[in-house]
Amino acid sequence: MNLLDRVCELWGRTLSPIETQKIINLSNEFSEEVILEAAMISADKNLPMQYMAKTLYYVKHPTEQGKKKEKVEVEPVEDTNSKWLEELKKSLI
């Protein structure tokens, strides 16, 4: 059984032509076992092809996973003349 048939079996449906081409392209970069494992992980997702592609991206770029975006600190604006702002502060506290 070839790779495409095994992915069809895992996902429980036939592949679209675009999915077929993407899997063929991925087979040039990854081994069959790695692709099948990613397909297995993505089998229960709404968009299994996209989930599988992202999983394989993290296989290729392991340092990207888990990176957090930088927090931007914003200085609070002190406007004591704003009645609306004072009411908002009271309601949040």
Backbone as CSV, one residue per row, in Angstrom:
resi,resn,N_x,N_y,N_z,CA_x,CA_y,CA_z,C_x,C_y,C_z
1,MET,0.848,-1.170,0.000,0.000,0.000,0.000,0.903,1.245,0.000
2,ASN,0.636,2.182,-0.887,1.516,3.345,-0.957,1.108,4.421,0.059
3,LEU,1.887,5.456,0.111,1.704,6.525,1.102,0.338,7.194,0.981
4,LEU,-0.077,7.530,-0.217,-1.355,8.219,-0.407,-2.529,7.361,0.050
5,ASP,-2.488,6.067,-0.250,-3.562,5.164,0.179,-3.616,5.061,1.699
6,ARG,-2.456,5.051,2.327,-2.429,4.947,3.794,-2.965,6.207,4.453
7,VAL,-2.672,7.379,3.870,-3.218,8.631,4.407,-4.735,8.647,4.217
8,CYS,-5.215,8.210,3.058,-6.666,8.112,2.819,-7.326,7.227,3.873
9,GLU,-6.686,6.125,4.164,-7.223,5.192,5.156,-7.248,5.822,6.550
10,LEU,-6.190,6.537,6.904,-6.135,7.190,8.217,-7.207,8.260,8.364
11,TRP,-7.403,9.040,7.318,-8.363,10.146,7.379,-9.784,9.703,7.081
12,GLY,-9.948,8.494,6.583,-11.281,7.962,6.330,-11.987,8.609,5.156
13,ARG,-11.238,9.100,4.187,-11.825,9.735,3.007,-10.773,9.784,1.902
14,THR,-11.244,10.128,0.710,-10.295,10.287,-0.386,-9.645,11.663,-0.293
15,LEU,-8.485,11.777,-0.883,-7.759,13.036,-0.873,-8.145,13.874,-2.073
16,SER,-8.156,15.168,-1.876,-8.383,16.069,-3.002,-7.115,16.105,-3.853
17,PRO,-7.209,16.583,-5.082,-5.999,16.685,-5.905,-4.926,17.584,-5.282
18,ILE,-5.343,18.639,-4.618,-4.385,19.541,-3.976,-3.686,18.835,-2.814
19,GLU,-4.469,18.105,-1.998,-3.874,17.359,-0.887,-2.905,16.298,-1.405
20,THR,-3.282,15.642,-2.489,-2.409,14.624,-3.082,-1.082,15.235,-3.500
21,GLN,-1.138,16.387,-4.165,0.092,17.035,-4.602,0.934,17.504,-3.421
22,LYS,0.282,18.020,-2.374,1.025,18.459,-1.189,1.741,17.292,-0.521
23,ILE,1.076,16.153,-0.432,1.700,14.986,0.193,2.865,14.487,-0.659
24,ILE,2.708,14.526,-1.959,3.817,14.136,-2.843,5.000,15.075,-2.637
25,ASN,4.723,16.380,-2.535,5.798,17.352,-2.294,6.451,17.129,-0.931
26,LEU,5.631,16.819,0.083,6.176,16.566,1.419,7.042,15.311,1.444
27,SER,6.712,14.342,0.584,7.496,13.103,0.569,8.909,13.324,0.046
28,ASN,9.130,14.457,-0.622,10.493,14.794,-1.051,11.332,15.314,0.115
29,GLU,10.679,15.834,1.150,11.387,16.405,2.297,11.443,15.482,3.508
30,PHE,10.397,14.655,3.683,10.272,13.833,4.884,10.130,12.366,4.510
31,SER,10.492,11.501,5.448,10.333,10.065,5.214,8.850,9.695,5.311
32,GLU,8.528,8.544,4.775,7.151,8.068,4.786,6.637,7.892,6.216
33,GLU,7.496,7.421,7.108,7.087,7.200,8.491,6.723,8.510,9.186
34,VAL,7.494,9.555,8.927,7.229,10.853,9.548,5.921,11.430,9.017
35,ILE,5.688,11.317,7.725,4.446,11.820,7.137,3.248,11.056,7.680
36,LEU,3.366,9.745,7.795,2.257,8.948,8.316,1.967,9.268,9.787
37,GLU,3.009,9.509,10.556,2.793,9.883,11.953,2.083,11.229,12.047
38,ALA,2.481,12.181,11.226,1.811,13.484,11.209,0.367,13.343,10.741
39,ALA,0.135,12.464,9.773,-1.236,12.223,9.301,-2.078,11.580,10.395
40,MET,-1.477,10.692,11.174,-2.180,10.054,12.283,-2.570,11.073,13.352
41,ILE,-1.643,11.978,13.661,-1.900,13.002,14.666,-3.023,13.929,14.216
42,SER,-3.094,14.194,12.910,-4.062,15.157,12.399,-5.387,14.525,11.976
43,ALA,-5.540,13.241,12.149,-6.719,12.531,11.642,-8.032,13.032,12.235
44,ASP,-8.031,13.463,13.479,-9.282,13.877,14.117,-9.516,15.388,14.052
45,LYS,-8.732,16.106,13.284,-8.857,17.556,13.188,-9.818,17.934,12.070
46,ASN,-10.362,19.160,12.140,-11.260,19.638,11.094,-10.547,19.829,9.764
47,LEU,-9.326,20.310,9.813,-8.515,20.535,8.616,-7.227,19.724,8.723
48,PRO,-7.306,18.420,8.458,-6.147,17.566,8.717,-4.921,17.905,7.879
49,MET,-5.109,18.346,6.644,-3.949,18.662,5.815,-3.183,19.852,6.373
50,GLN,-3.891,20.885,6.799,-3.230,22.058,7.362,-2.551,21.714,8.682
51,TYR,-3.210,20.900,9.503,-2.634,20.499,10.784,-1.380,19.658,10.552
52,MET,-1.450,18.771,9.578,-0.305,17.929,9.269,0.857,18.775,8.760
53,ALA,0.569,19.742,7.904,1.625,20.604,7.375,2.285,21.399,8.491
54,LYS,1.495,21.897,9.441,2.057,22.657,10.558,2.884,21.743,11.465
55,THR,2.419,20.526,11.683,3.170,19.561,12.473,4.527,19.284,11.831
56,LEU,4.530,19.104,10.529,5.786,18.839,9.821,6.684,20.075,9.793
57,TYR,6.090,21.255,9.788,6.882,22.481,9.874,7.672,22.488,11.182
58,TYR,7.000,22.109,12.288,7.677,22.085,13.583,8.694,20.950,13.676
59,VAL,8.519,19.901,12.893,9.540,18.857,12.827,10.804,19.435,12.203
60,LYS,10.618,20.247,11.181,11.751,20.837,10.475,12.355,22.018,11.233
61,HIS,11.532,22.747,11.987,11.975,23.930,12.734,11.597,23.784,14.212
62,PRO,12.264,22.912,14.946,11.852,22.651,16.338,12.009,23.845,17.273
63,THR,12.885,24.792,16.944,13.079,25.940,17.843,11.948,26.948,17.736
64,GLU,11.132,26.876,16.699,10.021,27.817,16.524,8.857,27.494,17.455
65,GLN,8.699,26.259,17.808,7.571,25.853,18.625,7.721,26.376,20.043
66,GLY,6.684,26.954,20.544,6.679,27.426,21.916,7.241,28.814,22.112
67,LYS,7.669,29.456,21.041,8.162,30.820,21.193,6.990,31.734,21.508
68,LYS,7.219,32.616,22.426,6.177,33.560,22.798,6.479,34.911,22.160
69,LYS,5.422,35.603,21.830,5.591,36.932,21.268,6.014,37.887,22.366
70,GLU,6.774,38.885,21.970,7.223,39.870,22.939,6.032,40.681,23.443
71,LYS,6.047,40.947,24.715,5.002,41.775,25.285,5.399,43.235,25.126
72,VAL,4.457,44.007,24.686,4.698,45.431,24.526,4.089,46.127,25.738
73,GLU,4.923,46.857,26.438,4.448,47.555,27.623,3.901,48.916,27.223
74,VAL,2.730,49.202,27.706,2.084,50.476,27.417,1.978,51.251,28.718
75,GLU,2.439,52.468,28.672,2.364,53.299,29.869,0.929,53.778,30.061
76,PRO,0.434,53.721,31.278,-0.935,54.161,31.517,-1.060,55.676,31.330
77,VAL,-2.201,56.063,30.855,-2.475,57.482,30.657,-3.197,58.001,31.891
78,GLU,-2.668,59.027,32.466,-3.280,59.620,33.654,-4.097,60.835,33.232
79,ASP,-5.369,60.632,33.111,-6.272,61.723,32.768,-7.336,61.775,33.861
80,THR,-7.065,62.557,34.860,-7.973,62.614,36.006,-9.218,63.437,35.719
81,ASN,-9.254,64.110,34.602,-10.422,64.921,34.261,-11.501,64.105,33.565
82,SER,-11.213,62.870,33.228,-12.170,62.052,32.505,-13.077,61.305,33.486
83,LYS,-14.328,61.688,33.500,-15.311,61.060,34.383,-15.541,59.604,33.947
84,TRP,-15.589,59.395,32.637,-15.805,58.054,32.113,-14.684,57.116,32.538
85,LEU,-13.435,57.602,32.479,-12.290,56.798,32.859,-12.328,56.445,34.344
86,GLU,-12.692,57.375,35.165,-12.791,57.116,36.603,-13.860,56.066,36.895
87,GLU,-14.993,56.142,36.212,-16.054,55.148,36.415,-15.612,53.767,35.946
88,LEU,-14.873,53.741,34.861,-14.348,52.460,34.366,-13.383,51.845,35.355
89,LYS,-12.499,52.656,35.917,-11.549,52.151,36.905,-12.275,51.591,38.112
90,LYS,-13.290,52.286,38.578,-14.052,51.816,39.741,-14.767,50.503,39.438
91,SER,-15.308,50.385,38.228,-16.048,49.165,37.890,-15.118,47.966,37.735
92,LEU,-13.873,48.214,37.358,-12.924,47.121,37.181,-12.287,46.672,38.500
93,ILE,-12.292,47.537,39.473,-11.673,47.215,40.761,-12.620,46.505,41.628
